[in-house]
C-alpha cells in the first residue's frame, strides 16, 4: 500500500473542505429574498380628509411614503377613481395601477394581476399592511380605521351619475361623500358590501372628522404601477 505523505493529507483535507463549502453555500441552499413591496395602505391620510389635491396629490402621497420606506425605484399610484365632471372624463382606479403582480411589505402576494385583484385577491387585515409593514386597525379596534378611500365600485370602475362618490374628485374637505372599502373585510353583517375591500358604503362626509366618524382615517391603497 502506498504511504500517504503530509502533502497528500493536506490536499485531501482541502478538497474535503471545499466540497463541504459547496454543499453549504450553494444557491439552492440559501433562502430566496422575498419579492419587493408593490402594494401598501398609506400609514396616514393627506391631512385634509377627502381633499387630497386630486389624483396628482394622492399619487404624491403614495410616492412619498414609498420613498421614505426605501421603495423609491417604482412609480406609485393611489387606487382612486374620479367621476366625469366639467367636461372631463371619468378615471377608473383599476386602469391606474399597472398590471401586477403586487406584494405587501413582507413579500406576501396580494394579487397576480388586475382581474385577480377584483375577483379573488389575498387582501385581509393581516396582509393589507402599511408601507412600514404594520397592520391597520380594523373593526373592533380603537380607533377603527378600516374605511379606505376608493371612490370606486367593486370592479374598480368610476361611478356614473351625479351623486358624489369621490369628495368632488378628491378636492373637497367639507361637502360631498366618498365611497370606501373595508381592508379587514368586516362590517355590520355578512353581506358582500361589508366584506368588500373597495365598495362597502359612502362616507358621512369629506372632512377628517366625518371620515373618522364613519370609521376611517383618510387612508389610501397604494400600488406600484411600474
Secondary structure by P-SEA (a helix, b strand, c coil): cccccaaaaaaaaaaaaaaaaaaaccccccccccccccccccccccccccccccaaaaaaaaaaaaaaaccccbbbbcbbbbcccccbbbbbcccccccccccccccccccccaaaaacccccccccccccccccccccccccccccccccccccccccccccccccccccccccbbbbbbbcccccccccccccccccccccccccaaaaaaacccbbbbbbccc
